[in-house]
């Protein structure tokens, strides 16, 4: 992000990019949750890692919360378009930084899920 001032087009671009990523992250988590369900049904004695399940549920919820937050900010942005460009002290600038920080946390958590949970789910089921 540029320092100094932010234009509406900058915010709009980043919000669109982040929303697409969040939808993708949620989809990945849903696929992994489905895999856990398949393994639980097909492999006798398979016990999914409860910490991983909690992590994925948390990721799914955080992504949904951030999507809702971004959509609210987009609506506010449209109402206050006359205020743009904005500087570092503007409430939308600060809100944008909060969204950016939360997006970074969600991205780190998604990377962790893919590096640590996904490999555990790459088992063959019986008859495969």
C-alpha positions in Angstrom: 0.0 0.0 0.0 1.2 3.5 -0.8 2.1 5.7 2.1 0.6 9.1 2.5 -2.8 8.9 0.7 -5.1 6.1 -0.5 -7.4 6.4 -3.4 -10.8 4.6 -3.6 -9.5 2.6 -6.5 -6.6 1.3 -4.3 -9.0 0.2 -1.6 -11.4 -1.3 -4.1 -8.6 -3.3 -5.8 -7.3 -4.7 -2.5 -10.8 -5.5 -1.2 -11.6 -7.5 -4.4 -8.3 -9.3 -4.2 -8.7 -10.2 -0.5 -12.3 -11.3 -1.0 -11.3 -13.7 -3.7 -8.5 -15.1 -1.5 -10.9 -15.5 1.4 -13.4 -17.4 -0.7 -10.6 -19.6 -2.0 -9.3 -20.3 1.5 -12.7 -21.2 2.7 -13.1 -23.6 -0.2 -9.7 -25.3 0.6 -10.7 -25.8 4.2 -14.1 -27.3 3.2 -12.2 -29.7 0.9 -9.9 -30.7 3.7 -12.8 -31.2 6.1 -14.5 -33.4 3.5 -11.3 -35.5 3.3 -11.4 -35.9 7.1 -14.9 -37.2 6.8 -14.0 -39.7 4.1 -11.0 -40.9 6.1 -13.1 -41.3 9.3 -15.7 -43.4 7.4 -13.2 -45.5 5.4 -10.3 -46.2 7.7 -11.1 -48.2 10.8 -9.7 -46.6 13.9 -8.9 -43.3 12.1 -9.0 -40.4 14.6 -8.7 -37.0 13.1 -6.4 -34.5 14.9 -8.7 -32.4 17.1 -6.3 -29.5 17.1 -6.4 -29.5 13.3 -10.1 -29.6 13.2 -10.3 -26.6 15.6 -7.8 -24.7 13.5 -9.8 -25.3 10.3 -13.0 -24.3 12.0 -11.4 -21.2 13.3 -10.0 -20.4 9.9 -13.4 -20.8 8.3 -15.0 -18.5 10.9 -12.3 -15.8 10.6 -12.5 -15.8 6.9 -16.2 -15.3 7.0 -15.9 -12.5 9.6 -13.3 -10.7 7.5 -15.5 -11.1 4.3 -18.4 -9.5 6.2 -16.1 -6.7 7.4 -14.8 -6.0 3.9 -18.3 -5.9 2.5 -19.3 -3.4 5.2 -16.3 -1.2 4.5 -17.1 -1.3 0.8 -20.6 0.0 1.5 -19.2 2.7 3.7 -16.6 3.6 1.1 -19.4 4.2 -1.4 -21.2 6.5 1.0 -18.1 8.5 1.9 -16.5 8.7 -1.6 -16.3 12.5 -1.3 -13.7 12.1 1.5 -11.2 10.5 -0.8 -8.2 10.5 -1.2 -7.7 9.8 2.5 -4.6 10.1 4.6 -3.1 8.0 7.5 -5.4 9.7 10.1 -8.7 8.9 8.3 -10.9 6.3 9.9 -11.1 4.3 6.6 -7.3 4.3 6.4 -7.1 2.8 9.9 -9.9 0.3 9.1 -8.0 -0.7 6.0 -4.8 -1.4 8.0 -6.8 -3.6 10.4 -8.2 -5.6 7.5 -4.7 -5.9 6.0 -3.3 -7.2 9.3 -6.2 -9.7 9.7 -5.7 -10.8 6.1 -2.0 -11.5 6.8 -2.9 -13.6 9.9 -5.5 -15.6 7.9 -2.9 -16.2 5.1 -0.3 -17.4 7.6 -2.9 -19.7 9.2 -3.9 -21.0 5.7 -0.2 -21.7 4.9 0.1 -23.6 8.2 -2.9 -25.7 7.4 -1.6 -26.6 4.0 1.9 -27.4 5.2 0.8 -29.4 8.3 -2.7 -30.6 8.0 -2.9 -31.4 4.3 0.0 -34.0 4.3 -1.7 -35.9 7.1 -4.8 -36.2 4.9 -3.0 -37.7 1.9 -3.6 -41.3 3.0 -4.9 -44.0 0.8 -8.3 -45.3 1.8 -8.9 -49.0 1.7 -9.3 -50.4 -1.8 -7.5 -47.4 -3.4 
